């Protein structure tokens, strides 16, 4: 992923640790990858919105998982204890009734 | 914008067909901003409530019908706020998803996650949780293994990207857990039940249409189990009720897992009226919701109002 695909979505915050950006890889179920640079204090909902806009989908139609658990509105990299180069999975809602 | 500019005291609607110069008070904007999502939720609930109403009219006239069940559901709906999040579940799912339990709508991964969490609760209650692994986000677990299969050359080293799978596999390999249950979506339109039994080195597969395991699903699961156990797992059929309609596979697959893990064949829903099974599933979800629902909500519109709108 090139530099211009990286996003920074949070205004500056004074606390130094909270300000430290980390790289996060968002991976779709087909294996497509989008990279973001995000501050540890930034709500991941902002990243979700940016990802949805980038892939041209409604943010409500896709699910974001970190380490097998769904990311909530208030989660941040810091609250999830995310590390640099960590991965977020993106899954689309699936339906089934009959073949 | 309106708050930032206190000099603005009214608004006009340039696309107003009747009088585009008419001025309106500022509260009109937040009023509609709040009302539009409520209308959207109402739009989703309307066919569900109408379907239930029709059944209520029919069933109460029939001896031995489902009248009592429908009445119970109707009562439950009368106290359910029809927008907001379902309480009592680890993932946040909008309440309008519940409307699918009143129609023949296909169940989505959101519904399956609710149902699987009901199973998780019962497995905890019956004391078998120590050996049973039911992954969170069960609808997403198999897609993640499929993704790992695509990247099998780097899977073992990709601890960060596949931490979820490695952690679950670790519990299975060390014997902390010996059974894994999940649902798999096949071809984007069909739910099947999957159980991995590590003691028997077997993958159990339950398809309510009676089909054998999908080729890709089989390859992926055999690869994943071999990757961690170094043994070729066999594939066997698991007990599941036979589907006779075009919309109930999601319930049957869940029922097969309930029957397996709770050792209760009644959970298979064999020869049951699936419309009733959906309502019973709804009541189980509502039971959990009611126990944990907050008494305060900023949207306290109940479905009861819907009946009179």
Interface residues (C-beta under 8 A of the other chain):
Chain A: X25 X27 X29 X31 X63 X65 X67 X68 X69 X70 X72 X73 X83 X85 X86 X87 X89 X91 X93 X94 X95 X96 X97 X98 X99
Chain B: X90 X91 X92 X104 X106 X107 X108 X109 X110 X135 X136 X137 X139 X140 X141 X143 X144 X146 X147 X150 X151 X160 X161 X163 X164 X167 X168 X185 X186 X187 X188 X189 X190 X191 X209 X211 X243 X245 X246 X247 X248 X249 X250
